[in-house]
Each structure stands twice: as C-alpha cells, then as structure tokens.
Amino acid sequence: MVTYLFYGLLVYLLFRFIFHFLLPVIRVVSRVKQQVNGMRAASEQQFRNQTQGNNWQSEPSSKQGSKGDYIDFEEVK
C-alpha cells in the first residue's frame, strides 16, 4: 500500500517537473534559437545587399577626384 502511494507521488512529481519546468524551458530555448537565426539571416542579407555594388559611398569620392580640385589645408598650431 505504501509503495503504491510512493509510486503515485513519484509519477505526480515527474509529470509536474516535465510539464511545469522542462517543457517551458524547451519552448523558450526554441524561440530564442528562432530569433537568433532570424537576426542572423537578416544580418547576412543586409551584408549581401551592401556588397553587391550598392556602394553609394564610393561614388561621390570618384566624382570629386575627377574634378581635379585640390584643397590645401594649413596646419593648425
């Protein structure tokens, strides 16, 4: 009789541990992994977009160099 109570209590505690602790932790870990993977993919896409010839920063410098203007800067003491 006492062994049945012990096994019943053990099963109850096991289910309580699984459904109140283990499953929520697994769900949180999977959500965090999905968010990290999403951010990584967005970052990689942004990097690809920047490296595919969308270098708008290099264009103005080439236009300025073609003018042939030279600005002489004086040293500040």
C-alpha positions as protocol buffer text, in pm:
chain_id: "A"
residue {
  index: 1
  type: MET
  ca { x: 0 y: 0 z: 0 }
}
residue {
  index: 2
  type: VAL
  ca { x: 278 y: 242 z: 91 }
}
residue {
  index: 3
  type: THR
  ca { x: 466 y: 150 z: -226 }
}
residue {
  index: 4
  type: TYR
  ca { x: 163 y: 244 z: -439 }
}
residue {
  index: 5
  type: LEU
  ca { x: 146 y: 581 z: -266 }
}
residue {
  index: 6
  type: PHE
  ca { x: 520 y: 627 z: -319 }
}
residue {
  index: 7
  type: TYR
  ca { x: 496 y: 539 z: -689 }
}
residue {
  index: 8
  type: GLY
  ca { x: 190 y: 762 z: -730 }
}
residue {
  index: 9
  type: LEU
  ca { x: 373 y: 1052 z: -567 }
}
residue {
  index: 10
  type: LEU
  ca { x: 678 y: 983 z: -782 }
}
residue {
  index: 11
  type: VAL
  ca { x: 470 y: 983 z: -1102 }
}
residue {
  index: 12
  type: TYR
  ca { x: 293 y: 1303 z: -992 }
}
residue {
  index: 13
  type: LEU
  ca { x: 625 y: 1479 z: -924 }
}
residue {
  index: 14
  type: LEU
  ca { x: 769 y: 1355 z: -1252 }
}
residue {
  index: 15
  type: PHE
  ca { x: 474 y: 1487 z: -1454 }
}
residue {
  index: 16
  type: ARG
  ca { x: 482 y: 1814 z: -1261 }
}
residue {
  index: 17
  type: PHE
  ca { x: 854 y: 1852 z: -1334 }
}
residue {
  index: 18
  type: ILE
  ca { x: 807 y: 1774 z: -1702 }
}
residue {
  index: 19
  type: PHE
  ca { x: 504 y: 1994 z: -1768 }
}
residue {
  index: 20
  type: HIS
  ca { x: 582 y: 2286 z: -1537 }
}
residue {
  index: 21
  type: PHE
  ca { x: 958 y: 2314 z: -1584 }
}
residue {
  index: 22
  type: LEU
  ca { x: 1102 y: 2112 z: -1871 }
}
residue {
  index: 23
  type: LEU
  ca { x: 853 y: 2193 z: -2148 }
}
residue {
  index: 24
  type: PRO
  ca { x: 853 y: 2571 z: -2082 }
}
residue {
  index: 25
  type: VAL
  ca { x: 1233 y: 2573 z: -2087 }
}
residue {
  index: 26
  type: ILE
  ca { x: 1237 y: 2381 z: -2416 }
}
residue {
  index: 27
  type: ARG
  ca { x: 985 y: 2624 z: -2566 }
}
residue {
  index: 28
  type: VAL
  ca { x: 1185 y: 2928 z: -2459 }
}
residue {
  index: 29
  type: VAL
  ca { x: 1507 y: 2780 z: -2597 }
}
residue {
  index: 30
  type: SER
  ca { x: 1345 y: 2706 z: -2932 }
}
residue {
  index: 31
  type: ARG
  ca { x: 1201 y: 3059 z: -2955 }
}
residue {
  index: 32
  type: VAL
  ca { x: 1539 y: 3212 z: -2877 }
}
residue {
  index: 33
  type: LYS
  ca { x: 1704 y: 2993 z: -3141 }
}
residue {
  index: 34
  type: GLN
  ca { x: 1446 y: 3103 z: -3398 }
}
residue {
  index: 35
  type: GLN
  ca { x: 1501 y: 3469 z: -3314 }
}
residue {
  index: 36
  type: VAL
  ca { x: 1878 y: 3434 z: -3334 }
}
residue {
  index: 37
  type: ASN
  ca { x: 1853 y: 3255 z: -3669 }
}
residue {
  index: 38
  type: GLY
  ca { x: 1618 y: 3526 z: -3797 }
}
residue {
  index: 39
  type: MET
  ca { x: 1852 y: 3803 z: -3689 }
}
residue {
  index: 40
  type: ARG
  ca { x: 2148 y: 3619 z: -3842 }
}
residue {
  index: 41
  type: ALA
  ca { x: 1965 y: 3578 z: -4171 }
}
residue {
  index: 42
  type: ALA
  ca { x: 1866 y: 3946 z: -4173 }
}
residue {
  index: 43
  type: SER
  ca { x: 2223 y: 4047 z: -4099 }
}
residue {
  index: 44
  type: GLU
  ca { x: 2359 y: 3827 z: -4377 }
}
residue {
  index: 45
  type: GLN
  ca { x: 2102 y: 3966 z: -4620 }
}
residue {
  index: 46
  type: GLN
  ca { x: 2196 y: 4321 z: -4526 }
}
residue {
  index: 47
  type: PHE
  ca { x: 2564 y: 4239 z: -4573 }
}
residue {
  index: 48
  type: ARG
  ca { x: 2493 y: 4087 z: -4915 }
}
residue {
  index: 49
  type: ASN
  ca { x: 2296 y: 4396 z: -5017 }
}
residue {
  index: 50
  type: GLN
  ca { x: 2584 y: 4621 z: -4917 }
}
residue {
  index: 51
  type: THR
  ca { x: 2845 y: 4417 z: -5102 }
}
residue {
  index: 52
  type: GLN
  ca { x: 2651 y: 4375 z: -5430 }
}
residue {
  index: 53
  type: GLY
  ca { x: 2764 y: 4702 z: -5580 }
}
residue {
  index: 54
  type: ASN
  ca { x: 2538 y: 4921 z: -5373 }
}
residue {
  index: 55
  type: ASN
  ca { x: 2840 y: 5117 z: -5260 }
}
residue {
  index: 56
  type: TRP
  ca { x: 2690 y: 5460 z: -5272 }
}
residue {
  index: 57
  type: GLN
  ca { x: 2971 y: 5591 z: -5055 }
}
residue {
  index: 58
  type: SER
  ca { x: 3243 y: 5520 z: -5312 }
}
residue {
  index: 59
  type: GLU
  ca { x: 3064 y: 5703 z: -5596 }
}
residue {
  index: 60
  type: PRO
  ca { x: 3090 y: 6059 z: -5457 }
}
residue {
  index: 61
  type: SER
  ca { x: 3460 y: 6019 z: -5389 }
}
residue {
  index: 62
  type: SER
  ca { x: 3524 y: 5916 z: -5751 }
}
residue {
  index: 63
  type: LYS
  ca { x: 3325 y: 6215 z: -5875 }
}
residue {
  index: 64
  type: GLN
  ca { x: 3524 y: 6452 z: -5655 }
}
residue {
  index: 65
  type: GLY
  ca { x: 3851 y: 6303 z: -5778 }
}
residue {
  index: 66
  type: SER
  ca { x: 3755 y: 6360 z: -6141 }
}
residue {
  index: 67
  type: LYS
  ca { x: 3721 y: 6737 z: -6088 }
}
residue {
  index: 68
  type: GLY
  ca { x: 4092 y: 6771 z: -6033 }
}
residue {
  index: 69
  type: ASP
  ca { x: 4043 y: 7019 z: -5750 }
}
residue {
  index: 70
  type: TYR
  ca { x: 4296 y: 7015 z: -5472 }
}
residue {
  index: 71
  type: ILE
  ca { x: 4230 y: 7184 z: -5140 }
}
residue {
  index: 72
  type: ASP
  ca { x: 4541 y: 7280 z: -4949 }
}
residue {
  index: 73
  type: PHE
  ca { x: 4491 y: 7254 z: -4574 }
}
residue {
  index: 74
  type: GLU
  ca { x: 4705 y: 7452 z: -4336 }
}
residue {
  index: 75
  type: GLU
  ca { x: 4836 y: 7306 z: -4015 }
}
residue {
  index: 76
  type: VAL
  ca { x: 4673 y: 7436 z: -3701 }
}
residue {
  index: 77
  type: LYS
  ca { x: 4921 y: 7503 z: -3418 }
}
